[in-house]
Amino acid sequence: MKLAVIGTGYVGLVAGACFAENGNDVICVDKDESKVRMLRRSKMPIYEPGLEELVRRNRAERRLVFTTALPTAVRQAAIIFIAVGTPQGEDGAADLQHVLDVARQVARAMNGYKVIVDKSTVPVGTAEKIREIVRRETTHPFSVVSNPEFLKQGAAVEDFMKPDRVIIGAEDPRATELMTALYAPFTRTGAPIMVMDCASAELCKYAANALLACRISFMNEIANLCEVFGADVDQVRRAVGSDRRIGPSFLFPGVGYGGSCFPKDVKALLKFSRE
Ligand SMILES: NC(=O)c1ccc[n+]([C@@H]2O[C@H](COP(=O)([O-])OP(=O)(O)OC[C@H]3O[C@@H](n4cnc5c(N)ncnc54)[C@H](O)[C@@H]3O)[C@@H](O)[C@H]2O)c1
């Protein structure tokens, strides 16, 4: 399939390289010219095991190209992924300006039916906002899909190539069929492709990250109790995690949670829950 991926950050670059590896023709777009120049020399802006080899191989096979020219990429692609940042805004909400700006640019460049896929982490209702923007800008037919990404930094290629599940929020059969076909090679080992409405798909990502952040925070509270009572949190963690209903991951106490997603996603979830 012919794909365009807008935004070549952690998510866009890994997704673009992995889609190319499975035989798709991928045009990766970024507005950052220096990043695009780097990628055209197969130099990676981030370190992820296996990523550089994937990019080199697929560039050599001419399945993966990098550009700043969004309109050309959109015209050539059947499926367009939006994978730009959604940083925390001043009030805690996810800042959607990059996502909505890209949606507008995509709509203006359209030359026929396109599937516009939101891969960025966005609050519930964003697919609908994208739909409205695109409808205003073009008369061409289109579908909007929500396809949240669950990769972990440090194991991004592995996670993308062998996901635990693929979430597809789609509300028409044409888009569902294309997206299911696109992801089929990634789920050969039996991981499910879960098709649902866009709102549910959008909420999945926040629910998963908030639950993981909760587990870390909860274990930190238990670690504080252990200090008070002279208990060994490591023993407690192992005992709790060996319960099959609970499982052992994300139960390690430490300084708290951080990274590029947990803090901003928890705050965004709180903000739209309050609203
Ligand atoms: N980093 C992760 O581990 C991770 C995991 C899952 C989901 N996510 C989500 O995926 C989204 C992207 O995250 P990321 O870490 O890849 O972001 P990032 O900041 O690393 O990359 C975003 C890229 O988009 C480009 N960009 C911004 N506006 C653009 C425009 N108008 N046209 C073209 N390019 C544009 C930027 O130059 C940048 O290279 C976020 O919503 C994030 O929450 C991130």
The ligand as an SDF file (V2000), in Angstrom:
LIG
                    3D

 44 48  0  0  0  0  0  0  0  0999 V2000
    7.1880    8.7470   22.1760 N   0  0  0  0  0  0  0  0  0  0  0  0
    6.4940    7.6890   22.5510 C   0  0  0  0  0  0  0  0  0  0  0  0
    6.9890    6.7650   23.1810 O   0  0  0  0  0  0  0  0  0  0  0  0
    5.0330    7.5950   22.1810 C   0  0  0  0  0  0  0  0  0  0  0  0
    4.3860    6.3600   22.2850 C   0  0  0  0  0  0  0  0  0  0  0  0
    3.0570    6.2640   21.9300 C   0  0  0  0  0  0  0  0  0  0  0  0
    2.3720    7.3910   21.4970 C   0  0  0  0  0  0  0  0  0  0  0  0
    3.0040    8.5890   21.4370 N   0  0  0  0  0  0  0  0  0  0  0  0
    2.2330    9.7570   20.9430 C   0  0  0  0  0  0  0  0  0  0  0  0
    2.5180    9.9150   19.5580 O   0  0  0  0  0  0  0  0  0  0  0  0
    2.5480   11.3010   19.2060 C   0  0  0  0  0  0  0  0  0  0  0  0
    3.8940   11.6510   18.6090 C   0  0  0  0  0  0  0  0  0  0  0  0
    4.8540   11.4630   19.6040 O   0  0  0  0  0  0  0  0  0  0  0  0
    6.4200   11.4760   19.2890 P   0  0  0  0  0  0  0  0  0  0  0  0
    7.0960   11.1070   20.5550 O   0  0  0  0  0  0  0  0  0  0  0  0
    6.6800   10.7170   18.0400 O   0  0  0  0  0  0  0  0  0  0  0  0
    6.6110   13.0470   18.9980 O   0  0  0  0  0  0  0  0  0  0  0  0
    7.9460   13.8270   18.5650 P   0  0  0  0  0  0  0  0  0  0  0  0
    7.8530   15.1620   19.1830 O   0  0  0  0  0  0  0  0  0  0  0  0
    9.1350   12.9490   18.7870 O   0  0  0  0  0  0  0  0  0  0  0  0
    7.7770   13.9850   16.9820 O   0  0  0  0  0  0  0  0  0  0  0  0
    6.8190   14.7700   16.3510 C   0  0  0  0  0  0  0  0  0  0  0  0
    7.3710   15.1520   14.9770 C   0  0  0  0  0  0  0  0  0  0  0  0
    6.3460   15.8040   14.2560 O   0  0  0  0  0  0  0  0  0  0  0  0
    6.9220   16.8640   13.5080 C   0  0  0  0  0  0  0  0  0  0  0  0
    5.8770   17.8400   13.1810 N   0  0  0  0  0  0  0  0  0  0  0  0
    5.2000   18.6690   14.0100 C   0  0  0  0  0  0  0  0  0  0  0  0
    4.3170   19.4070   13.3070 N   0  0  0  0  0  0  0  0  0  0  0  0
    4.4440   19.0260   12.0090 C   0  0  0  0  0  0  0  0  0  0  0  0
    3.8110   19.4310   10.7990 C   0  0  0  0  0  0  0  0  0  0  0  0
    2.8870   20.3950   10.7890 N   0  0  0  0  0  0  0  0  0  0  0  0
    4.1850   18.8430    9.6480 N   0  0  0  0  0  0  0  0  0  0  0  0
    5.1540   17.8830    9.6420 C   0  0  0  0  0  0  0  0  0  0  0  0
    5.7840   17.4640   10.7640 N   0  0  0  0  0  0  0  0  0  0  0  0
    5.4320   18.0250   11.9220 C   0  0  0  0  0  0  0  0  0  0  0  0
    8.0060   17.4140   14.4260 C   0  0  0  0  0  0  0  0  0  0  0  0
    8.9720   18.1550   13.7030 O   0  0  0  0  0  0  0  0  0  0  0  0
    8.5600   16.1230   15.0410 C   0  0  0  0  0  0  0  0  0  0  0  0
    9.6210   15.6020   14.2730 O   0  0  0  0  0  0  0  0  0  0  0  0
    2.1970   12.0390   20.4910 C   0  0  0  0  0  0  0  0  0  0  0  0
    0.8140   12.2760   20.5240 O   0  0  0  0  0  0  0  0  0  0  0  0
    2.5930   11.0770   21.5950 C   0  0  0  0  0  0  0  0  0  0  0  0
    1.8580   11.2760   22.7740 O   0  0  0  0  0  0  0  0  0  0  0  0
    4.3190    8.7100   21.7380 C   0  0  0  0  0  0  0  0  0  0  0  0
  1  2  1  0
  2  3  2  0
  2  4  1  0
  4  5  1  0
  4 44  2  0
  5  6  2  0
  6  7  1  0
  7  8  2  0
  8  9  1  0
  8 44  1  0
  9 10  1  0
  9 42  1  0
 10 11  1  0
 11 12  1  0
 11 40  1  0
 12 13  1  0
 13 14  1  0
 14 15  2  0
 14 16  1  0
 14 17  1  0
 17 18  1  0
 18 19  2  0
 18 20  1  0
 18 21  1  0
 21 22  1  0
 22 23  1  0
 23 24  1  0
 23 38  1  0
 24 25  1  0
 25 26  1  0
 25 36  1  0
 26 27  1  0
 26 35  1  0
 27 28  2  0
 28 29  1  0
 29 30  1  0
 29 35  2  0
 30 31  1  0
 30 32  2  0
 32 33  1  0
 33 34  2  0
 34 35  1  0
 36 37  1  0
 36 38  1  0
 38 39  1  0
 40 41  1  0
 40 42  1  0
 42 43  1  0
M  CHG  2   8   1  16  -1
M  END
$$$$
